[in-house]
Amino acid sequence: MSATLAPTAPETRSGLVQAASEVGVIWLGLFALGAGFGVLVTSHGLPWWLAPVISASMFAGSVEFLLIGMFATATPVATIAVTTFLVNSRHLFYGLTFPLHRVRGRLARAYSVFALCDEAYAILTTKDPDALSSSRITWTQFGLHASWAGGALAGGLLGGLIPDLPGLDFILTALFVVLAIDAYRDRPDRVTLGLAALAAAVALLVAPGSMLLVAMAVFTVTLLIRHHRSRHA
């Protein structure tokens, strides 16, 4: 029964302090990235309010950058839906190892599922699940969510005052690279690293125009094969 109870006020404050001290810098980084997204929205001639609405309701980082380009070119809805599903399908695998069992309360768990982004996964799955409190997990995710949406709002409002900067849509990729390096340092796994590099190389050779989707598909298949072989070894 206690596992379903919501955290008490002291636990909530403690979780906020722990999350802020550990990932506060990343919150600031996501705010800057969100601002870049807001600027990108207005630079495509779209209304400023679209940036915070998309960021708050979707919270899907890389997909949001793709959506702006598709919106600006009047891409068919079916194509947008398929692209969004394929790019975000990686989150289905995140749930296998994310410490959701440590989150208490139905609403908190529902929000934790919604806010399971790449950054939250990289930060929280590298830690001992038993050392994570419910409030620490949810505050970490809420801080990432609020920072991204807040940055998008600021960027959307100020987008007209900021010049169009080349490479603006690459900043999220740069953050993913840094998080991947940190995750590897915490849990070195050369086999997985090699499989990821192989998937990227295959995708670049076979389908350079759709490298991201093909690389993710190849990487997923290799991980499933590796998991199957390890279970039957």
N, C-alpha and C positions, 0 to 999 in steps of 0.2 A: 504494500500500500504506500509506503514511504517513497518508493521510486516514482510515483505518479504525482507527488506533491510539488507545488511550485516552490522555488527557492525563497527563503526568508529574506527580509530587508537587509540584514547584515551580510548574508551570503551574496546578495545582489551587488551591494557596495564593494565587497571584496573582489567579486568577479570583474567589476568595472575597473577597479584599480589595477588588477593583474593584467587585464586585457590592454588597458591604456599604456601601461609601462612597457609591455612586451611588443605591441604592434602599433603603438601610436604613430611611429614614423611611417609605417605603411599606410595608415589612415591618411596622413598628409600627402603621401605619394599618390594615393588613389584620388584624392581631391584634385590634385594637379592633373591627373589623367582624365578625370571627369570634366574638368574645365576645358581640356583639349577637345574632348568629344563635343561639348557645347559649342565651341568655336567652329568645329567641323560642320555641325548642323547648320549654323547660320551662314557659313561660307558656301553651302550648297543652295542657298536661297530659301531654306525651309524656316518656318516660324520658330522663334527662340524657345517657346514653351514646350516644343516637341522634345527637346533634350532632357529636361527633368522628368517629363512624363514617361518617356521610354526607359530612362535609367531607373526610376523608382519602381515602375511596374514590371519591368523585365529583369533588370540587374544581370545582364548577360554579356558584359564587356565586349569581347571580340565580335559577337553577333551584332551588337549595336552599331559598330563601325561599318559592318557589311550592310546593314539595313539602310543606313543613310545613303550609301551609293545606289542601292536598289530603289529606294524611294525617289531619289533625284532623277533616275532614268525611267521611272514608271514601270518597273519590273512587275510582271503578272503576280497576283497574290499566291497562286499555286507554287511558283518558283521560290517566292520568299518563304513560304511555309516549309517546303522541302529543305531548303538551305538551312533554315533555322533549326530544324529537327536534326539534320545530319551533324551540324557543327556542335550543337548542344548535347548530342547523344552520349558524349563522353561522361556526362554527369551521372548517367545510369551506373557506370562502373565506380564512380566516386562513393556511392552509397554503400558499397561492399565493405569498405574499410574506414569510413568516416565514423567517429565515435558518437553517433546519434543516440546510442543507448545511455549515454551519460546525461542527456538533456531531459529535464523533468518537466512534466506538464504538457498537455496536448497542444495548446496554442504555441508554446515554445518549440515543441518538436516540429509542428507544421511550419513555423517561421524558419527554423533551422534547415529544413528541407528546401524551402524556397530560396534561402540565402546561401546555399551551398555553391559558392563560386570557386574558381581555381585558387585564388589567394587563400581563402579559408581552408581549403583542403590541404594545400601545401604547408600552411602554418600549423594546423591542428593535428594532422595525421603523423607528424614527425615526433610527437610527444607521447609520453606514456598515458594511455586513456584513463588509468586510475588516478592520475594526478590532475585531471581536468574536471572542474566543477561545471554544473549546468550553466550557471550565470557567466562563467568565464567564456564558455563556448558561444553562447548567444550574444554576449557583449562584443566579442571579437567579430562575429558576423554582422551585427547591427552597425558597428563602427565602420566596417568596410562598405556596407550598403549606404549608410548615411553620407559617408565621405564621397562616394561615387556620385550619388544623386545630387548632393550639395554642390559638388564641383561642376556637374553638368548644368545646374541652375545658374551658377556664377558665369560659366563660359557662355551660356546662351544669352544672358543679359548683356555681357560685355563683348560678345563676339564681334559686333560691328565696329568696336574700337580697336580690335587686335588684328594686325595684318595676317594674311594667309601665309602660314609658315610651312615650307616644304618638310615632309617627313612627319607631320603632326600625327598621322594615323599609325605611326610605327611605335609610339611610346608605350602602348600596352604590350606589344610584343617584347620590348626591352624589359619590362617588368617581369614577364613570364620567364625570360631567360635567367634573370637574377634569382627568382624563386626556385627555378629548376636547379641552379647551381647550389643554392643553400640546401635544398632537399637532398641532393646527392651527397653533399658533405656530411649531413646528418646520418644518412643511410646509404653508403656507397654500394652500388649494384652495377657492376660493369656489364653484366649480361643485358639488363634492361636498357642501359645507356646504348649499348651496341645495337640492340633491336630498334631503338628509336632512330638512331642514325641510319640504319639500313632502310627503315621505312621511308625516311625522308629522301634518301638517295633514289630509291625505287620510284617514288612519286615524282621526283624531279625529272627522271628519265622517261617515265611512261606518260605522265599527264602534267606537264609543267603549268598548264593553265588552271588546273584544279588540284594543285599540289597538297593543300591543307587537307581536303576531304580524303584524297587517296592515301596520304600518309597516315592519317588517323585510322582508316580502314585497315591498312596493312599492319600497322602497329597493334591494333586490337586483335587481329587474327593471330599474329605471332605470340601475343600474350596468352591467348586462349590455348594455343598449341603447347606453349611452355607449361601452363598450369595443368593441362591434361597429362603431359608426360611426367610432371613431378608427382602427380597423384598416383600414377601407375608404375612409378620407378621401383 
